[in-house]
Amino acid sequence: MSTKLAFVDTETTGLDPFLHDVWEVAVIVREDGHDTEHTFRLPPDLSLAEAKALEINRYMERVTAPGWKWDDRRTAARQLYRLLDGAVMVGSNPAFDAEFLAHFFGSYFEKPKPWHYRTIDVTTLAVGSLYGRALEWTRKDYDATWYDKVAKAIGWPWKSYTVSEQVSVEPPAKNVAHTALGDARWARDVYDAVTTPDPFYAASDEEMVALVEPALRATDEGQR
């Protein structure tokens, strides 16, 4: 039986879960190899909101856009709780999202943290992958400077977008960054980049033919 993964991102009115509210949540649930996307819009209390937070996540621009509609908080809580129940939460700094969600669920449920106790941060995961490659390259080339090369490439403290680029995943576009669904999709892509083999190397002979044949056909037609 496969483990349920939940790629999660939240947008909030500030950085303190005791003072600020989550106002947008996206969850991409992966079960049995299939992803389903869910987004919730929760009307927040803005009395203690941080202006900088609202600027970064473009709160006023987005909530006043045509078609924006708030969800009922209690109904959303039930639906979201069910999606996260027993799931391994994956994201960019998911501890942040988990704390805000726990405070949100605390108003409705006795157990405010229904997810698996171990969350997965995709930036840390990707950095581990890069240092793992440095180990392989060092053993192959007898050159320990590969570690320094990785450290220089990702910088310190690690910046998620820089690390993302190092594992060949483009960060979200400006109009998508700091939207819950856009960031959840990006976190999923980073996770997949370091945990899923390239289809080219994992393909069977039949799948390899299906991958290569269209390119060969296009080349052949172009030469005529």
N, C-alpha and C positions, 0 to 999 in steps of 0.2 A: 504493500500500500504506500503510495507516494505521499510525501509531506506537503501540506498546503503552504504555499508561499503567498505573502501579501506585500507587494511593492507599494509603499505608502509615502505620501507627502502631505503636509499641512501648510496652510497659510494662516498666519495669526496676526493679532493686533499688537504684538510685542513679544518680548523674549521670556517673560516670567509667567509660568502657568498659573501662579497664584493670583496674578493681577490682570492678566490678559486672556483673551478668548481666541479659540480657533474659529475661523469663519469659512474655510474651505478645506475639504478633505478629499483626496483621491486615493483609491485602492485598486490595484490591479491584482486580482486573485488568480493564482496559477494552480490548477489541479489537473492531474492526469495529462499534463502537457498542453493544456488549453488555458488561455488568458481571457479574463473578462474584466472590463473596466467599469468602475463606479465612481461617481463624483457627487459630493454632498456640499450644499451651500447653507451655512448655519448663521442666522442673523446674530451678530455679536453686540456686546455692550461696548460702546466706544468711549465711555467716560474716562477711562484710564489708558486709552490707546496711545501708543508711541507714534508720533508723526513720521519718524524715519521708517518704521516698519510699514506703515501704510503707503509710504512713498515707494519703497522697494517692491512691494507686491501689487502696486498700482490699484489699491483698494477702490478709491473713488472713481477712477476711470472704468474699472471693470464692473462694479455694481450698478453704475448708472447707464451701462451700455444697453441697447435694445435687446430684449429677450432674456435679460437676467431675471431669475426667479429664486427666491429664498425657499428652502425646505423647512418643514416643521421640525423643530429640534428633537422632540421626543420620538417622532417616527423615524427620523434619520438615525437617532441613537440606536434604536432597535435593529435597524437594517445593518448599520455599520458594525455593531457588536457581533451580529451573526456572521458577518464576513470575516472578522478578525478572530473569532473564537477558535483557538487551537492552532492558529497560523504562525509561521515564522515570519516576523516582520522584517522587511528589507528596505533600506532607503539610504539617503545621504544624511548622516547623523540621525538615525532613527530614534535614538534616545530622546531627542528633542520632541519629535512627533509623539512618541509614546507617553511622555509626561503630560502633554496637552490633552491627548485623548483620554488618559486616565482621569484627569480632572473633569473632562466633559462627561465621561461615563459615570463618574462618582455621583452625579446628580440623579442617576436613574437605576444603577445596579449596585448590589452589595460587593461584587467582585469587579473592580474597575479596570483590571488588566487581563483580558481574556486570552491574550496571545501567548505564545511560547516565551519562556523566560529569557531566552537568548535571542537578541536582535542582531541583525547583520548590517554593518556599515559598509557600503560599496566602495568608499574611498580607501578604507583600511584594507578591504579585501583585494582591491586592485594593487595597492602598494605591496602587499604580500606577494602577489603574483609577479610583480616586477623584480622584487628581490629574489624570488625563486628563480627567475630567469638569469639574474646576475650570478647565482650559485652555479647554474648549468654552464654559463659562458666562462666562468672562472675555471671550472674543472676542465672544460674543453680547451681553453686557450692558455691555461696556467698564468692567468692575468687577473689579479685581484682588483685592478682598477675598475672593473665592471661595477663594483659596488659604489664607487665614487661617482661613476657616470650616471647610475640610477639616482643617487642622492641629488646630484646636480640637476637632473632632468625634472624631478618632482618638487624640488625646493623644500624649505622648512619654515614654518609649519606647512604641512601639506595643504595645497589648494585643490579642491575637488575637481574643478574644470581642467587644471593642468594635468592632474593624474588621469582624468578621463581621456585626454588627448593622447597620453602615453600608451593607452591600451586601445587606441584607434576608434574611440567613440567621441563624436563631435558633441560638445556641450549644447544645451538647448539654445535655439535662436532667441534673440532679444525679446521678441513678442510672445515667446513661449516660456522663457525662464521665469521662475517665481509664480507660475500657475501650478496648482496642485497636480493636475493630470500631466502637464508637460514635464514636470520634475520627476513624477513617479515613472513615466515612460523612460526618461533618461537613466534613472537609477536601475531600472530593469535591464536596459541595454548594457550598462557597465557590468552588472552582475553576469549577464549572459556572455559578455566578451571574455571573461576570465574563468568561467565555469563550464562553458559549452564548447566542444571541439568545432573547428571550422568544418562546415559540411563537405568541403573538398576532400579533407583527410578522413572523414568518418563515413564517407559514402561507400556503398557496395558497388560492385562492378556495374550492375544495372543502373544504379543511381548516377554513377560517374558518367555513363554514356548519355543519360538524360541531361546532365549538367553541361557536358562538352559539345554535344551534337548541335545545338542551335548556333553556337559560336562558329563551329566548323562550317555549317551550312551558309552562314552569313559571309564568312570569308570566301568560300567557294563562289558564291553568287557575285561577290564584289570583284572577283578576278575575271569574270566572264566579259 
